[in-house]
């Protein structure tokens, strides 16, 4: 009996070692990508919906390409300071030959690292300076998320119409609230496109915006949502990265359109839909450029067609009837170019339609306008650079604070 047990234990040990050997072999990854080692610098950690979106996309991309975890390094909690440069330098020292960073304020430090390490490729999301820096190894990327926010805005407008038709509110009370981080063009472009989407189906809609001065502050975002609700807002959206606003809406029973992922599990009664950027197409593109020794574009923008802009599943429990069909049709028209989100026929500034606008495309300290961006009847967002440039305060949107 003892001999039998000993034989069984020996057999189990052999099986265990064989399995470990298989894992080690798999850890080598795809032969095609054997020379790739990827780094990702994140502003916050997985608790931030914004950073989690980048992290999940990186993990998915590396898995699909056959790049093992041993050649993918993700660092979190790197603020917009010299800490970013130090993190980039450390990733270079650890063998990364392509490094991504996810926050606007990381840019100058990524540029510093790019100048110091010309053989390493540095890719920065939401930045504005790659096209003027002219570095062969520094690149900006974004997505036409304003199209995703527009489509999500349509879902919001349909919900407002349902509330009007049911007698819950009158048309003049169709007021949305928006929790924004900063008064950057990225945020302004986002809340304006969301508003214009809602207005395309609910003409009486207006919107109030409350800024927090932080990309991630759950308390401030919750308080901002509560302030908007107390100011008469009957539907809330956001460009901020915590669950503060969605949970405040769920508690108050106020419909919510979130960002960077569905919140339906936490907010089953109020979540309608979410738009997000899927960074996997860009990661795949940039990594393949390094693999194939090809130049990476200084500015790269992906949309619905590339899979870079996505909408979550619509929560039928909270959304108005017919929302999915209408939103699907809007997305199809956006892909086909039939809808121009910033068509000058759909908004006014100070009571007048715009026929010309000089935007700050070539960034400088004074944000000097330098490029005409309105032609053919619409504002050409993300065409002269990947990052948003729409910073116009249009009629129908009220800023409750503007110090950030």
PATOR-403401 format. One record per residue (C-alpha): x, y, z; residue in one letter; residue number from 1. Coordinates in Angstrom, 2 decimals, padded with zeros to 5 digits. Layout:
<pts>
[[X, Y, Z], "A", NUM]
...
</pts>
This chain:
<pts>
[[000.00, 000.00, 000.00], "X", 1]
[[002.85, 002.37, 000.90], "X", 2]
[[004.58, 001.54, -002.39], "X", 3]
[[001.35, 002.29, -004.29], "X", 4]
[[000.99, 005.65, -002.56], "X", 5]
[[004.60, 006.47, -003.30], "X", 6]
[[004.08, 005.64, -006.97], "X", 7]
[[000.97, 007.82, -007.09], "X", 8]
[[002.79, 010.74, -005.47], "X", 9]
[[005.65, 010.37, -007.93], "X", 10]
[[003.22, 010.37, -010.85], "X", 11]
[[001.51, 013.51, -009.53], "X", 12]
[[004.86, 015.27, -009.16], "X", 13]
[[005.78, 014.38, -012.76], "X", 14]
[[002.42, 015.69, -014.00], "X", 15]
[[002.89, 018.88, -011.98], "X", 16]
[[006.37, 019.47, -013.38], "X", 17]
[[005.13, 018.79, -016.91], "X", 18]
[[002.36, 021.38, -016.44], "X", 19]
[[004.84, 023.93, -015.11], "X", 20]
[[007.07, 023.26, -018.10], "X", 21]
[[004.13, 023.90, -020.42], "X", 22]
[[003.37, 027.18, -018.67], "X", 23]
[[006.99, 028.23, -018.97], "X", 24]
[[006.90, 027.45, -022.67], "X", 25]
[[003.68, 029.45, -023.10], "X", 26]
[[005.26, 032.29, -021.14], "X", 27]
[[007.72, 032.65, -024.02], "X", 28]
[[004.80, 033.94, -026.05], "X", 29]
[[004.40, 034.36, -029.77], "X", 30]
[[007.58, 034.02, -031.79], "X", 31]
[[006.40, 036.91, -033.96], "X", 32]
[[006.45, 039.32, -031.00], "X", 33]
[[009.45, 037.89, -029.16], "X", 34]
[[011.34, 041.19, -029.37], "X", 35]
[[008.51, 043.33, -027.99], "X", 36]
[[008.33, 044.47, -024.39], "X", 37]
[[005.54, 046.89, -023.51], "X", 38]
[[005.19, 049.43, -020.72], "X", 39]
[[002.07, 051.32, -019.61], "X", 40]
[[002.09, 054.32, -017.24], "X", 41]
[[-001.26, 055.03, -015.54], "X", 42]
[[-002.30, 058.10, -013.58], "X", 43]
[[-004.38, 056.16, -011.06], "X", 44]
[[-005.06, 052.46, -010.54], "X", 45]
[[-007.82, 049.96, -011.31], "X", 46]
[[-010.25, 051.82, -009.03], "X", 47]
[[-010.41, 054.57, -011.65], "X", 48]
[[-012.71, 053.65, -014.53], "X", 49]
[[-010.48, 055.71, -016.83], "X", 50]
[[-007.26, 053.88, -015.97], "X", 51]
[[-008.99, 050.50, -015.79], "X", 52]
[[-010.09, 051.03, -019.39], "X", 53]
[[-006.45, 051.42, -020.47], "X", 54]
[[-005.26, 048.53, -018.33], "X", 55]
[[-007.88, 046.08, -019.59], "X", 56]
[[-007.19, 047.05, -023.20], "X", 57]
[[-003.46, 046.50, -022.72], "X", 58]
[[-003.97, 043.08, -021.15], "X", 59]
[[-006.39, 042.06, -023.90], "X", 60]
[[-004.07, 043.31, -026.64], "X", 61]
[[-001.00, 041.52, -025.32], "X", 62]
[[-002.97, 038.32, -024.82], "X", 63]
[[-004.27, 038.40, -028.40], "X", 64]
[[-000.83, 039.18, -029.83], "X", 65]
[[000.84, 036.49, -027.75], "X", 66]
[[002.93, 038.85, -025.65], "X", 67]
[[003.27, 037.19, -022.21], "X", 68]
[[002.77, 039.00, -018.92], "X", 69]
[[006.51, 038.89, -018.31], "X", 70]
[[006.94, 041.30, -021.22], "X", 71]
[[004.11, 043.64, -020.24], "X", 72]
[[004.75, 046.06, -017.37], "X", 73]
[[001.92, 048.23, -016.04], "X", 74]
[[002.74, 050.89, -013.45], "X", 75]
[[-000.06, 052.74, -011.65], "X", 76]
[[-000.42, 055.80, -009.43], "X", 77]
[[002.01, 057.90, -011.51], "X", 78]
[[000.97, 061.53, -011.14], "X", 79]
[[001.48, 064.32, -013.66], "X", 80]
[[004.94, 065.27, -012.45], "X", 81]
[[008.56, 064.19, -012.83], "X", 82]
[[007.34, 060.86, -011.46], "X", 83]
[[006.19, 060.12, -015.01], "X", 84]
[[009.68, 060.69, -016.43], "X", 85]
[[011.17, 058.48, -013.70], "X", 86]
[[008.61, 055.77, -014.46], "X", 87]
[[009.37, 055.96, -018.18], "X", 88]
[[013.12, 055.80, -017.49], "X", 89]
[[012.61, 052.76, -015.26], "X", 90]
[[010.58, 051.02, -017.96], "X", 91]
[[013.39, 051.65, -020.45], "X", 92]
[[015.88, 050.22, -017.95], "X", 93]
[[013.65, 047.15, -017.64], "X", 94]
[[013.79, 046.56, -021.38], "X", 95]
[[010.59, 048.10, -022.73], "X", 96]
[[010.90, 049.22, -026.34], "X", 97]
[[007.43, 050.79, -026.54], "X", 98]
[[005.91, 052.76, -023.66], "X", 99]
[[002.40, 054.19, -023.36], "X", 100]
[[001.09, 056.82, -020.91], "X", 101]
[[-002.57, 057.58, -020.28], "X", 102]
[[-002.97, 061.10, -018.87], "X", 103]
[[-002.86, 064.58, -020.41], "X", 104]
[[-000.39, 065.91, -017.85], "X", 105]
[[002.11, 063.13, -018.55], "X", 106]
[[003.02, 064.68, -021.90], "X", 107]
[[006.02, 066.89, -021.12], "X", 108]
[[007.65, 064.09, -019.12], "X", 109]
[[007.10, 061.58, -021.89], "X", 110]
[[008.68, 064.03, -024.34], "X", 111]
[[011.65, 064.39, -022.00], "X", 112]
[[012.08, 060.62, -021.93], "X", 113]
[[011.65, 060.36, -025.71], "X", 114]
[[014.48, 062.82, -026.26], "X", 115]
[[016.73, 060.90, -023.88], "X", 116]
[[015.96, 057.44, -025.30], "X", 117]
[[015.59, 057.80, -029.10], "X", 118]
[[015.54, 054.03, -029.71], "X", 119]
[[012.38, 053.57, -027.61], "X", 120]
[[008.91, 054.49, -028.89], "X", 121]
[[006.77, 056.67, -026.58], "X", 122]
[[003.01, 056.84, -027.19], "X", 123]
[[000.88, 059.29, -025.24], "X", 124]
[[-002.91, 059.33, -025.04], "X", 125]
[[-004.73, 062.70, -025.11], "X", 126]
[[-001.60, 064.79, -025.73], "X", 127]
[[-001.27, 067.67, -028.19], "X", 128]
[[002.41, 068.22, -028.95], "X", 129]
[[003.63, 065.33, -031.11], "X", 130]
[[002.92, 067.08, -034.40], "X", 131]
[[004.96, 070.13, -033.39], "X", 132]
[[007.74, 068.36, -031.48], "X", 133]
[[008.69, 066.42, -034.58], "X", 134]
[[010.30, 063.51, -032.71], "X", 135]
[[010.42, 060.24, -034.61], "X", 136]
[[009.78, 058.30, -031.39], "X", 137]
[[007.04, 060.40, -029.75], "X", 138]
[[003.38, 060.06, -030.71], "X", 139]
[[-000.10, 061.19, -029.66], "X", 140]
[[-003.30, 059.19, -029.95], "X", 141]
[[-006.97, 059.69, -029.25], "X", 142]
[[-010.35, 058.56, -030.54], "X", 143]
[[-013.35, 060.39, -031.93], "X", 144]
[[-015.09, 059.82, -028.61], "X", 145]
[[-017.18, 062.91, -029.27], "X", 146]
[[-019.11, 060.66, -031.67], "X", 147]
[[-019.67, 058.14, -028.89], "X", 148]
[[-020.82, 060.87, -026.53], "X", 149]
[[-023.16, 062.22, -029.21], "X", 150]
[[-024.76, 058.78, -029.60], "X", 151]
[[-025.04, 058.44, -025.82], "X", 152]
[[-026.62, 061.90, -025.80], "X", 153]
[[-029.28, 060.64, -028.19], "X", 154]
[[-030.15, 057.96, -025.64], "X", 155]
[[-030.35, 060.67, -022.98], "X", 156]
[[-032.60, 062.82, -025.17], "X", 157]
[[-034.96, 059.91, -025.75], "X", 158]
[[-035.18, 059.41, -021.98], "X", 159]
[[-036.06, 063.10, -021.55], "X", 160]
[[-038.77, 062.75, -024.19], "X", 161]
[[-040.21, 059.77, -022.31], "X", 162]
[[-040.24, 061.80, -019.10], "X", 163]
[[-042.02, 064.67, -020.89], "X", 164]
[[-044.58, 062.39, -022.54], "X", 165]
[[-045.36, 060.64, -019.26], "X", 166]
[[-045.94, 063.98, -017.52], "X", 167]
[[-043.04, 063.51, -015.13], "X", 168]
[[-041.52, 066.79, -016.37], "X", 169]
[[-042.56, 069.52, -018.77], "X", 170]
[[-040.50, 070.31, -021.87], "X", 171]
[[-038.96, 073.39, -020.25], "X", 172]
[[-037.72, 071.22, -017.36], "X", 173]
[[-035.67, 068.95, -019.64], "X", 174]
[[-032.43, 069.95, -017.93], "X", 175]
[[-029.42, 067.67, -017.92], "X", 176]
[[-026.45, 067.89, -015.58], "X", 177]
[[-022.84, 067.10, -016.41], "X", 178]
[[-019.98, 066.42, -013.99], "X", 179]
[[-016.74, 067.57, -015.65], "X", 180]
[[-013.16, 067.36, -014.44], "X", 181]
[[-011.50, 070.42, -015.99], "X", 182]
[[-012.28, 073.16, -018.48], "X", 183]
[[-009.99, 071.53, -021.05], "X", 184]
[[-011.01, 071.22, -024.69], "X", 185]
[[-011.26, 067.45, -024.15], "X", 186]
[[-013.98, 067.91, -021.55], "X", 187]
[[-015.74, 070.76, -023.39], "X", 188]
[[-015.78, 068.74, -026.61], "X", 189]
[[-017.24, 065.81, -024.68], "X", 190]
[[-020.05, 067.59, -022.88], "X", 191]
[[-020.95, 069.64, -025.96], "X", 192]
[[-021.24, 066.57, -028.19], "X", 193]
[[-023.33, 064.83, -025.51], "X", 194]
[[-025.62, 067.86, -025.34], "X", 195]
[[-025.95, 068.09, -029.14], "X", 196]
[[-026.88, 064.41, -029.30], "X", 197]
[[-029.65, 064.95, -026.76], "X", 198]
[[-030.80, 068.12, -028.53], "X", 199]
[[-031.08, 066.28, -031.84], "X", 200]
[[-034.08, 064.37, -030.45], "X", 201]
[[-035.22, 066.65, -027.60], "X", 202]
[[-035.08, 070.27, -028.87], "X", 203]
[[-036.01, 071.87, -025.53], "X", 204]
[[-033.07, 070.38, -023.60], "X", 205]
[[-030.59, 072.55, -021.70], "X", 206]
[[-027.62, 071.52, -019.60], "X", 207]
[[-025.70, 072.61, -016.50], "X", 208]
[[-022.04, 071.69, -015.94], "X", 209]
[[-020.28, 071.39, -012.59], "X", 210]
[[-016.49, 070.98, -012.58], "X", 211]
[[-014.52, 069.15, -009.89], "X", 212]
[[-010.92, 070.15, -010.66], "X", 213]
[[-009.81, 066.52, -010.59], "X", 214]
[[-009.93, 063.54, -012.92], "X", 215]
[[-010.66, 061.24, -010.01], "X", 216]
[[-012.27, 062.40, -006.78], "X", 217]
[[-015.20, 060.25, -005.73], "X", 218]
[[-016.39, 062.66, -003.03], "X", 219]
[[-016.20, 065.72, -005.29], "X", 220]
[[-017.94, 063.91, -008.15], "X", 221]
[[-020.71, 062.68, -005.86], "X", 222]
[[-021.19, 066.19, -004.45], "X", 223]
[[-021.19, 067.68, -007.96], "X", 224]
[[-023.93, 065.28, -009.06], "X", 225]
[[-025.96, 066.05, -005.94], "X", 226]
[[-025.60, 069.78, -006.59], "X", 227]
[[-026.79, 069.35, -010.18], "X", 228]
[[-029.76, 067.28, -009.05], "X", 229]
[[-030.69, 069.91, -006.47], "X", 230]
[[-030.41, 072.54, -009.23], "X", 231]
[[-033.17, 070.79, -011.17], "X", 232]
[[-031.21, 068.43, -013.41], "X", 233]
[[-033.28, 065.35, -014.22], "X", 234]
[[-030.54, 063.34, -015.95], "X", 235]
[[-026.79, 063.29, -015.26], "X", 236]
[[-023.72, 062.41, -017.30], "X", 237]
[[-020.03, 062.83, -016.60], "X", 238]
[[-016.44, 063.16, -017.70], "X", 239]
[[-014.83, 062.12, -014.45], "X", 240]
[[-013.47, 058.77, -013.47], "X", 241]
[[-015.05, 057.47, -010.26], "X", 242]
[[-018.38, 055.97, -009.30], "X", 243]
[[-019.27, 059.13, -007.36], "X", 244]
[[-021.79, 060.54, -009.83], "X", 245]
[[-023.45, 057.24, -010.85], "X", 246]
[[-024.00, 056.14, -007.25], "X", 247]
[[-025.44, 059.56, -006.36], "X", 248]
[[-027.86, 059.16, -009.27], "X", 249]
[[-028.86, 055.66, -008.23], "X", 250]
[[-029.56, 056.85, -004.71], "X", 251]
[[-031.66, 059.78, -005.98], "X", 252]
[[-033.40, 057.78, -008.72], "X", 253]
[[-032.04, 060.07, -011.45], "X", 254]
[[-031.18, 058.57, -014.88], "X", 255]
[[-027.46, 058.45, -015.59], "X", 256]
[[-025.20, 058.12, -018.63], "X", 257]
[[-021.75, 057.04, -017.49], "X", 258]
[[-018.33, 056.99, -019.15], "X", 259]
[[-015.67, 054.32, -019.70], "X", 260]
[[-017.89, 051.38, -018.95], "X", 261]
[[-021.28, 050.15, -017.86], "X", 262]
[[-022.30, 050.80, -014.27], "X", 263]
[[-025.43, 048.68, -014.53], "X", 264]
[[-024.29, 046.25, -011.81], "X", 265]
[[-024.09, 049.07, -009.27], "X", 266]
[[-026.83, 051.27, -010.72], "X", 267]
[[-029.43, 048.88, -012.19], "X", 268]
[[-032.32, 051.33, -011.93], "X", 269]
[[-030.72, 054.47, -013.38], "X", 270]
[[-027.87, 053.50, -015.73], "X", 271]
[[-028.83, 053.99, -019.40], "X", 272]
[[-025.67, 053.60, -021.50], "X", 273]
[[-021.98, 054.38, -021.49], "X", 274]
[[-019.52, 055.45, -024.17], "X", 275]
[[-015.85, 054.59, -024.00], "X", 276]
[[-012.61, 054.55, -025.92], "X", 277]
[[-011.31, 051.08, -026.67], "X", 278]
[[-007.53, 051.51, -026.74], "X", 279]
[[-006.84, 048.01, -028.09], "X", 280]
[[-006.88, 049.06, -031.78], "X", 281]
[[-004.25, 051.72, -031.13], "X", 282]
[[-002.13, 049.46, -028.96], "X", 283]
[[-002.23, 046.83, -031.69], "X", 284]
[[-001.35, 049.34, -034.39], "X", 285]
[[001.58, 050.88, -032.48], "X", 286]
[[003.01, 047.55, -031.31], "X", 287]
[[002.83, 046.17, -034.84], "X", 288]
[[004.66, 049.24, -036.13], "X", 289]
[[007.51, 048.50, -033.71], "X", 290]
[[007.50, 044.81, -034.66], "X", 291]
[[007.61, 045.62, -038.37], "X", 292]
[[010.05, 048.54, -037.97], "X", 293]
[[007.52, 050.99, -039.39], "X", 294]
[[006.94, 054.61, -038.40], "X", 295]
[[004.11, 055.32, -035.95], "X", 296]
[[001.89, 058.27, -036.91], "X", 297]
[[002.54, 061.44, -034.92], "X", 298]
[[-001.24, 061.73, -034.42], "X", 299]
[[-003.64, 058.79, -034.60], "X", 300]
[[-007.42, 058.92, -034.24], "X", 301]
[[-009.78, 055.94, -034.31], "X", 302]
[[-013.56, 055.93, -034.40], "X", 303]
[[-016.52, 053.58, -034.46], "X", 304]
[[-015.30, 052.01, -037.69], "X", 305]
[[-011.91, 051.09, -036.19], "X", 306]
[[-013.47, 049.77, -033.00], "X", 307]
[[-011.88, 052.60, -031.02], "X", 308]
[[-015.22, 054.11, -029.97], "X", 309]
[[-017.77, 051.86, -028.34], "X", 310]
[[-021.09, 051.99, -026.55], "X", 311]
[[-022.04, 049.61, -023.79], "X", 312]
[[-025.18, 047.55, -023.94], "X", 313]
[[-028.23, 049.69, -023.27], "X", 314]
[[-029.99, 049.04, -019.97], "X", 315]
[[-033.56, 048.48, -021.10], "X", 316]
[[-034.80, 048.86, -017.53], "X", 317]
[[-033.81, 052.53, -017.45], "X", 318]
[[-033.70, 053.53, -021.13], "X", 319]
[[-036.70, 054.77, -023.09], "X", 320]
[[-038.45, 052.32, -025.39], "X", 321]
[[-036.86, 052.15, -028.84], "X", 322]
[[-033.50, 053.51, -027.66], "X", 323]
[[-031.38, 050.69, -029.08], "X", 324]
[[-032.81, 050.93, -032.58], "X", 325]
[[-032.44, 054.71, -032.68], "X", 326]
[[-028.89, 054.69, -031.31], "X", 327]
[[-027.87, 051.93, -033.73], "X", 328]
[[-029.14, 054.07, -036.61], "X", 329]
[[-027.24, 057.11, -035.32], "X", 330]
[[-024.01, 055.11, -035.03], "X", 331]
[[-024.47, 053.87, -038.62], "X", 332]
[[-024.90, 057.45, -039.81], "X", 333]
[[-021.83, 058.57, -037.87], "X", 334]
[[-019.78, 055.82, -039.49], "X", 335]
[[-021.07, 056.84, -042.92], "X", 336]
[[-020.30, 060.52, -042.30], "X", 337]
[[-023.96, 061.48, -042.61], "X", 338]
[[-023.95, 063.10, -039.15], "X", 339]
[[-021.37, 065.78, -038.37], "X", 340]
[[-021.41, 066.14, -034.60], "X", 341]
[[-020.33, 069.78, -034.61], "X", 342]
[[-022.38, 070.95, -037.56], "X", 343]
[[-022.71, 074.73, -037.22], "X", 344]
[[-026.39, 074.42, -038.14], "X", 345]
[[-027.10, 072.67, -034.82], "X", 346]
[[-025.77, 075.23, -032.33], "X", 347]
[[-025.20, 078.92, -031.76], "X", 348]
[[-022.84, 081.00, -029.68], "X", 349]
[[-024.23, 084.19, -028.18], "X", 350]
[[-027.24, 083.84, -030.43], "X", 351]
[[-025.35, 083.56, -033.71], "X", 352]
[[-024.19, 080.69, -035.90], "X", 353]
[[-020.45, 080.36, -036.35], "X", 354]
[[-018.90, 080.58, -039.80], "X", 355]
[[-015.29, 080.74, -038.65], "X", 356]
[[-013.25, 079.68, -035.63], "X", 357]
[[-009.53, 079.75, -034.97], "X", 358]
[[-008.54, 076.92, -032.62], "X", 359]
[[-005.36, 076.34, -030.64], "X", 360]
[[-003.97, 073.34, -032.52], "X", 361]
[[-000.24, 074.06, -032.18], "X", 362]
[[-000.03, 074.20, -028.39], "X", 363]
[[001.75, 077.02, -026.63], "X", 364]
[[001.68, 078.44, -023.12], "X", 365]
[[-000.77, 081.17, -024.10], "X", 366]
[[-003.13, 078.77, -025.97], "X", 367]
[[-002.90, 081.04, -029.00], "X", 368]
[[-005.51, 080.32, -031.70], "X", 369]
[[-003.67, 079.34, -034.87], "X", 370]
[[-005.81, 077.14, -037.14], "X", 371]
[[-009.13, 077.67, -038.91], "X", 372]
[[-011.25, 074.63, -038.01], "X", 373]
[[-014.68, 075.46, -039.43], "X", 374]
[[-015.19, 074.64, -043.08], "X", 375]
[[-017.92, 072.95, -045.10], "X", 376]
[[-020.39, 073.85, -042.35], "X", 377]
[[-018.87, 072.02, -039.40], "X", 378]
[[-016.08, 072.13, -036.83], "X", 379]
[[-013.41, 069.62, -037.90], "X", 380]
[[-012.66, 067.96, -034.59], "X", 381]
[[-009.60, 065.68, -034.23], "X", 382]
[[-008.51, 066.23, -037.84], "X", 383]
[[-005.61, 068.66, -037.38], "X", 384]
[[-004.38, 066.72, -034.35], "X", 385]
[[-005.73, 063.67, -032.56], "X", 386]
[[-006.64, 065.41, -029.29], "X", 387]
[[-009.91, 067.39, -029.15], "X", 388]
[[-009.74, 071.12, -029.84], "X", 389]
[[-013.42, 072.12, -029.52], "X", 390]
[[-013.46, 074.65, -026.66], "X", 391]
[[-016.46, 076.81, -027.61], "X", 392]
[[-019.06, 077.63, -024.96], "X", 393]
[[-022.28, 077.25, -026.93], "X", 394]
[[-025.78, 078.46, -026.10], "X", 395]
[[-027.93, 076.10, -024.03], "X", 396]
[[-025.12, 075.03, -021.69], "X", 397]
[[-024.59, 076.81, -018.38], "X", 398]
[[-021.38, 076.45, -016.37], "X", 399]
[[-022.08, 076.49, -012.65], "X", 400]
[[-018.38, 076.99, -011.96], "X", 401]
[[-015.43, 077.58, -014.25], "X", 402]
[[-012.33, 077.97, -012.11], "X", 403]
[[-010.69, 074.71, -013.17], "X", 404]
</pts>
